[in-house]
Amino acid sequence: MPSSPKINRGPSAGPENRRALIAAAREVFESEGLSAPLSAVARKAGVGQGSLYRHFPDRTALAVAVFDENLTQLEEFVDRPDSTIYDLLDRVIDQAVVSTALIDLIWAHSHDERVTHLGERLRGLIEREVSRARSAGDIGTHVTVDDVLLAVSMLAGVLARSDAAERRAAGSRAMTLFSLAFAPR
């Protein structure tokens, strides 16, 4: 029995398709790595490849969209008055564990104008959390925003190069080191 063709809903399907593609990219690249074909992302999202390329002309554009969404989630977390720097780092670890293939792609294109705003957004939310942590006495005055950014970069690199089964444990060890290094003196 032949399958019936998909109904083209036109431009109204655009935002839904975009969300589906971003979610699919997370899953596909987590399980298959960066070399996974983009057709697998489109298939997982339930859209055609034309739709994928209309939204994301290349892998970098897709990776940027995933990280933009990740940063939006982190910004929403930092907006909560009870968020802490260590909770933020835990969330960064959670995101990095499932985005390791995309981390390498972003780093490889770090000077691409589509990518540079990601670092600016990350810096902004870390600035807010470092300021709050200092005021609360949760971290020492010796800890700078650049220290936390360096810690996040180092952590992302380690997680991206760790076996999938070891990533959570590596993240936990990193958090122990961060808490010791960032503690008030």
N, C-alpha and C positions, 0 to 999 in steps of 0.2 A: 504494500500500500504506500503510494507516494506521500511524502510529508507535505503539508500545506505550507505555502510561502508565508513568511512573516508579514504582518500588516505594517506598512510604513505609516507611523503616526506623525511624521513630519517634525518640525522644529519643537513641538511641545514635548517630545520625548527626550530632548537634548539634556536637560539637567539630570533626569533619572538615569540616562545612559552614562553620563559622566560619572555619577556616583557609583554605578555598577562597575564601570571600568576601573576606577580607583580601588574599590574593594577587591575586584578580581586580580588586579596587579599585585596587591599585597599577598594574596594567597598563592598565586602562580609563582612569583619570584621567591617566596619563602620556601616553597616545596621543590621548585625546579631550578632555582638559581637564575642569575642574570641572563644566561644564554637561552632561557625559555623563549620560544617563539611568541611574538606579539599576537599571532593568530590564536594561541592558547588563552591569552588574556581576553580577547574578543569573545571567544567561544564560552569561556567561564562566565563572562558578563551577560551573555545572551544577546550580543549585538553583532553586527557584521563588521568586517575589517574596515570598511569605509567609514563607519561611525567612529571607530577607534582612531583612525588617522585624522578625521575632522577635529576631534577633541585634542589628540596628542600626536603630533606629526612624527615624533621619534621617542626613543626610550627616555631620553633626558627630560622631555616635557612630562612624560608619565611619572617619572621619579619625583620631579618637582611637585607635581600635584599631590602625590602621596605624602611628601614631607610638609607641604603647605597644610594639609589636613591634620597631620600629626602636630604641627605647631599650633594650629587653632585649638586643638584639644589641650595642649599644654598651657596656652594662654588662658583658656577658660578655667583650668585648674588653678593657676596662679591668681586669678581674680578672686578666688575664694579666700576669705579672711583667715581660715584655719590651715592653709597650705604651708608647708615647710620646705626648705631647700632639700632636705633628704627625701621627702615625698616626691618632689619634682625629679630628683635624680632617679628614684625608683621608677617613675613613669618613663623617663628617658631610656632606662634600661629595658623596660617592657617593650617600648617601641623599637629600640635597636635590635633586640633579639629576633624580631620577626622581619626586620628590614635590612638585614646584613648585605644582601646582594645590591640593594639600592644605595646603601651607604657608599660602597665602592664606586658606583656610577656617579654619584653626586661629587665625591672627592675628585674623581677623574675630570670633572667639568666644573671645578670650583670657581674658575674665572669666567664662566659663561654668564652673561647678563641675566639669564633666566634663573640662575642658581644663587647669585650673590645676595639676594634679599633674604634667603633662608638664614644665613648667618646673622644678618641684621635683626631679624625677628627673634632668633635664639638669644642673641645678646640682650635684647630688650627685656625678655622675660626673666633672664638670669639676673640682670641688674635689679629688677623689682624684688626678686626673691632674696638676693644677697643683702639688699638694704633692709628688708624685713627681718632676715635672720640675724643681722648685726644688732638691730634694735632690740630683738628678743633675747640676745645673748646666746643664740644657738651656734654661732660661729665666731671665731676670733676676728679682731680688727685687722689682722695681718692677711686675711683672705680677700682677694680681689676678684672682680668679675672675670678677669683674664685667667686667674687660677681655676675658676670653676669651668670656664670654657675649655681650658686645656684638659682638665679632668674628663669632661664630656667627650672631647676629641679622642683622647687616649682610650677611653672606655669603648667608644664606637669602633675604633681600630682593632682592639683586642677581640671584641665580640664578633666583628666581621671575619676574623681569621680563626675563630674557635670552631670546633665541631659543634653541631647543633645541640648535641646532648650535654655539652659542657658550658653552654652560654649562660644559663641561669646561675650556675655555681661561680663562674668568673665574675658575673655581675655582683653577686653577694660579696665576694672577696674584695672587689673594687669599692663597694660601699663601706666596708670596714676600714679600708685605707683612707677613703675620703673623710670619714667621720673622725679618724685620728688626726689627719692633716689639717682639717678645718676647725677642730675644737678650739675653744678659747684657751689662751695661754696665760 
